[in-house]
Amino acid sequence: MRISVIGTGLIGSQVIQRLTAAGHDATGHSRATGLDLITGDGLDDAVRGTEVVVNVTNSPTFDDASVDFFRTTVTNLLAAAQTADVGHIVTLSIVGVDQVPDLAYYRAKTLQEDLVKAGPIPYSIVRATQFMEFIAPTMDWTTDGDVVRLPATPIQPISSAEVAAEVAEVAAGTPLRGVRNIGGPDVFTLDELGRITLEATGDHRHVVTDNTAGLFAAVKGDELIAPDGARLAGTHYRDWLRSH
């Protein structure tokens, strides 16, 4: 099966590896290969002759500008895919994305989903919980000196490798025409995850619980926890930390 993966970062590169290992003709497309989803440059070439398109691109910002980013890029991608007679489009999204309207980035991702659902291409949406790889950067955003301020937001971290495996599996199958939710095996609060991370890495910063700090302060409940029926991955966060 010929599959075009739009976005070659953390997830996209692993999706390509998994699809290639499974015998598919998977190619990656990004700015590095001459693709510009905003202007559409290189897009027709990226999807020509493709049976499946996997979209794992991300907005460069998490603010209101992300809304325009997803509106423009998804509109361009759907139009090119329709012209190329693509039979399946797979989009990576976020668990609970439509439950946190106070976050501009989540509103933007919800718009992305809505555009795909209303579009002309049979679709699959994979919603994942927060990546384990993003815990440390999340802590850096709210660090002041040796203090890390984090809210007690429930989080269910999943490794990027397991996200990529699910996306690759969905891409090789028939369109879901719906959403698959995936998450990690354990639920923590974000401040607890911060303490676990600092201890495991020998970092001398310390965590202060602050429910007004950072991006996830807008999450007031368990919206980011995988819902009933979700697929749960097997890698535990402490084990992942030891291996990384």
Residue pairs with C-beta under 8 A, 6 or more apart in sequence:
1 24
1 25
1 51
1 52
1 172
2 24
2 25
2 49
2 50
2 51
2 52
3 19
3 24
3 25
3 26
3 27
3 50
3 51
3 52
3 53
3 54
3 171
3 172
4 26
4 27
4 29
4 46
4 47
4 50
4 52
4 53
4 54
5 12
5 15
5 16
5 19
5 26
5 27
5 28
5 29
5 54
5 56
6 12
6 29
6 30
6 35
6 37
6 46
6 53
6 54
6 55
6 56
6 57
6 77
7 28
7 29
7 30
7 55
7 56
7 57
7 58
8 16
8 28
8 29
8 30
8 32
8 33
9 30
9 56
9 58
10 131
10 133
10 160
11 56
11 92
11 160
11 163
11 164
11 167
12 28
12 30
12 54
12 56
13 28
14 160
14 161
14 164
15 26
15 54
15 56
15 164
15 167
15 168
15 171
16 26
16 27
16 28
17 164
18 164
18 165
18 168
19 26
19 168
19 171
19 172
20 26
22 168
22 172
24 172
29 35
29 42
29 46
30 57
33 42
33 46
34 41
34 42
34 45
35 41
35 42
35 43
35 46
36 42
36 43
37 43
37 57
37 72
37 73
37 76
37 77
38 69
38 72
38 73
38 76
40 76
40 80
43 76
43 77
43 80
44 80
44 83
44 84
46 80
47 53
47 77
47 80
47 81
47 84
47 86
48 84
49 84
50 81
50 84
50 86
51 86
51 87
51 88
52 86
52 87
52 88
52 89
52 90
52 171
52 172
53 77
53 81
53 86
53 88
53 89
53 90
53 121
54 89
54 90
54 92
54 167
54 171
55 74
55 77
55 89
55 90
55 91
55 92
56 92
56 167
57 73
59 65
59 66
59 69
59 70
59 105
59 108
60 69
61 69
62 103
62 104
62 105
62 215
63 104
63 105
64 104
66 104
66 105
66 108
66 109
67 104
67 107
67 108
67 111
69 108
70 108
70 109
70 111
70 112
70 115
71 111
71 115
74 111
74 112
74 115
74 116
74 119
75 115
77 89
78 89
78 115
78 116
78 119
78 120
78 121
81 89
81 121
82 119
82 120
82 121
86 121
87 121
87 122
87 175
88 121
88 122
88 123
88 124
88 171
88 174
88 175
89 116
89 119
89 121
89 122
89 123
89 124
90 123
90 124
90 125
90 126
90 167
90 170
90 171
91 112
91 113
91 116
91 123
91 124
91 125
91 126
92 126
92 128
92 163
92 167
93 109
93 112
93 113
93 125
93 126
93 127
93 128
93 179
94 106
94 109
94 127
94 128
94 129
94 224
95 127
95 128
95 129
95 156
95 181
95 182
95 183
95 224
95 225
95 226
95 227
95 230
96 127
96 219
96 223
96 224
96 225
97 106
97 109
97 110
97 113
97 127
98 106
98 110
98 113
99 223
100 106
100 218
100 219
100 223
100 224
101 107
102 218
103 215
103 218
103 219
105 215
113 125
113 179
116 123
116 125
117 123
117 125
122 175
122 177
123 175
123 176
123 177
124 170
124 171
124 173
124 175
124 176
124 177
124 178
124 180
125 176
125 178
125 179
125 180
126 163
126 166
126 167
126 170
126 179
126 180
126 182
127 179
127 180
127 181
127 182
128 158
128 163
128 166
128 181
128 182
128 183
129 155
129 156
129 157
129 158
129 182
129 183
129 184
129 224
129 225
129 226
130 155
130 156
130 157
130 158
130 224
131 157
131 158
131 159
131 160
131 163
132 157
132 158
132 159
132 160
132 184
132 235
132 237
132 240
133 159
133 160
135 157
135 193
135 194
135 197
135 237
136 197
138 150
138 190
138 214
138 215
138 216
139 148
139 150
139 194
139 197
139 198
139 205
139 207
141 214
141 215
142 148
142 149
142 150
142 210
142 213
142 214
143 149
143 205
146 204
146 205
146 206
147 205
147 206
147 207
147 208
148 194
148 198
148 205
148 206
148 207
148 208
149 207
149 208
149 209
149 210
149 213
149 214
150 190
150 191
150 193
150 194
150 207
150 208
150 209
150 210
150 213
150 214
150 216
151 189
151 190
151 191
151 209
151 210
151 211
151 212
151 213
151 214
151 216
151 217
151 219
152 189
152 190
152 191
152 192
152 209
152 211
153 189
153 190
153 211
153 216
153 217
153 219
153 224
154 187
154 188
154 189
154 190
154 221
154 222
154 224
154 225
155 187
155 188
155 189
155 190
155 193
155 216
155 224
156 183
156 184
156 186
156 187
156 188
156 224
156 225
156 226
157 184
157 186
157 188
157 193
157 237
157 240
158 182
158 183
158 184
158 233
158 235
159 184
159 233
159 235
159 240
161 235
162 182
162 184
162 233
162 234
162 235
163 182
166 180
166 182
166 231
170 176
170 180
180 231
181 226
181 227
181 229
181 230
181 231
182 226
182 230
182 231
182 232
182 233
183 225
183 226
183 230
183 231
183 232
183 233
184 232
184 233
184 235
184 236
184 237
185 232
185 233
185 234
185 235
185 236
186 236
186 237
187 225
188 196
188 237
190 216
191 207
191 208
191 209
193 237
194 207
195 206
195 207
196 237
196 238
196 241
197 203
197 241
198 204
198 205
198 206
198 207
200 238
200 241
200 242
201 241
210 217
211 217
216 224
226 232
